[in-house]
Amino acid sequence: MGKRAARLWAIIAGWTLLCGQAMAAGGEGGGAIEMVADTRHLSGIRYFIANLYNESLVLSGLFCIAGITIVGAGLGLLMDFLMKFTGLDLGKTRKIEH
């Protein structure tokens, strides 16, 4: 890379960082930003999950981990059933040495 190209990239990177800091600075009185889910028009399970997210991020994360585990186990059992249904029984394999 030539000197001109290196200098051009340095200028571009400097301006990018400077503009990013200027935009992040905002204006006066920038208070803390709090991320919450809007629950005004939700009902049922969607309201429960959004309210859980608003109340406790740790409990919300544990709820998601449990949900993903249950869905993964369900999909695994479903695929096992489909494999047996099509005649591919993966549980009864024997070791064949050549």
Backbone torsions as a table, in degrees:
resi	resn	phi	psi	omega
1	MET	NA	133.2	-179.0
2	GLY	-76.2	170.9	-178.9
3	LYS	-65.5	-37.0	-179.5
4	ARG	-66.3	-43.7	-179.7
5	ALA	-65.3	-40.6	179.3
6	ALA	-64.4	-40.4	178.8
7	ARG	-67.1	-39.6	178.6
8	LEU	-63.1	-45.3	179.2
9	TRP	-64.6	-36.2	177.6
10	ALA	-65.1	-40.5	178.4
11	ILE	-66.1	-43.8	179.7
12	ILE	-62.9	-44.9	179.7
13	ALA	-64.0	-40.6	178.8
14	GLY	-62.8	-46.4	178.8
15	TRP	-64.4	-38.4	178.7
16	THR	-62.4	-46.5	179.1
17	LEU	-65.4	-40.2	-179.5
18	LEU	-65.5	-43.3	179.2
19	CYS	-66.8	-37.7	178.1
20	GLY	-63.1	-40.7	178.1
21	GLN	-68.8	-37.2	179.8
22	ALA	-66.3	-40.8	179.2
23	MET	-70.9	-35.7	-179.9
24	ALA	-71.1	-24.3	-178.4
25	ALA	-68.3	-31.5	-179.9
26	GLY	66.8	-151.6	178.4
27	GLY	-110.7	-159.8	179.4
28	GLU	-75.3	152.8	174.3
29	GLY	72.0	25.7	179.0
30	GLY	-71.6	103.6	-179.5
31	GLY	-85.0	-176.1	179.5
32	ALA	-69.5	139.5	178.6
33	ILE	-93.4	129.8	179.7
34	GLU	-117.3	125.1	-179.0
35	MET	-90.7	118.9	177.3
36	VAL	-134.5	154.0	176.2
37	ALA	-88.4	139.1	179.0
38	ASP	-79.3	115.5	-176.6
39	THR	-108.7	13.5	-175.2
40	ARG	-66.4	-36.3	-174.8
41	HIS	-112.7	23.1	-178.9
42	LEU	-106.0	155.8	175.7
43	SER	-151.1	161.0	176.1
44	GLY	72.3	-140.5	-176.2
45	ILE	-66.2	-32.1	178.6
46	ARG	-66.2	-37.8	176.3
47	TYR	-66.1	-42.3	-179.5
48	PHE	-59.8	-46.0	-177.9
49	ILE	-67.9	-42.9	179.3
50	ALA	-64.9	-40.7	178.5
51	ASN	-67.7	-37.5	176.2
52	LEU	-62.5	-40.6	177.2
53	TYR	-63.6	-40.6	-179.6
54	ASN	-69.0	-35.5	-175.6
55	GLU	-78.0	-48.7	-173.5
56	SER	-149.7	115.1	178.8
57	LEU	-69.8	-32.1	179.3
58	VAL	-66.2	-48.1	179.2
59	LEU	-65.1	-36.2	176.7
60	SER	-64.2	-41.8	177.6
61	GLY	-64.4	-42.4	177.3
62	LEU	-64.5	-37.2	177.2
63	PHE	-63.1	-41.4	178.3
64	CYS	-66.4	-41.4	178.5
65	ILE	-61.9	-44.3	178.8
66	ALA	-63.9	-42.5	179.3
67	GLY	-63.6	-42.8	179.1
68	ILE	-65.4	-38.1	177.9
69	THR	-63.7	-44.9	-179.9
70	ILE	-64.7	-43.5	179.2
71	VAL	-65.3	-40.9	178.1
72	GLY	-63.1	-43.1	177.9
73	ALA	-65.1	-40.1	178.0
74	GLY	-63.0	-43.4	178.4
75	LEU	-66.0	-36.8	177.3
76	GLY	-63.9	-44.1	177.6
77	LEU	-65.2	-39.1	177.4
78	LEU	-62.9	-43.9	179.9
79	MET	-67.5	-36.0	176.0
80	ASP	-62.1	-43.7	177.1
81	PHE	-62.3	-43.9	-179.8
82	LEU	-65.4	-36.4	177.5
83	MET	-65.8	-42.9	177.3
84	LYS	-66.3	-36.9	179.9
85	PHE	-64.1	-36.1	179.8
86	THR	-85.8	-2.8	176.8
87	GLY	99.3	3.1	178.7
88	LEU	-98.9	92.0	-179.9
89	ASP	-91.1	103.2	-175.9
90	LEU	-80.2	-10.6	-178.9
91	GLY	-82.4	-18.1	-176.8
92	LYS	-112.1	57.7	176.3
93	THR	-96.9	145.6	176.1
94	ARG	-120.3	154.4	-176.2
95	LYS	-82.1	123.4	178.8
96	ILE	-115.0	121.4	178.4
97	GLU	-107.8	135.6	179.6
98	HIS	-102.5	NA	NA
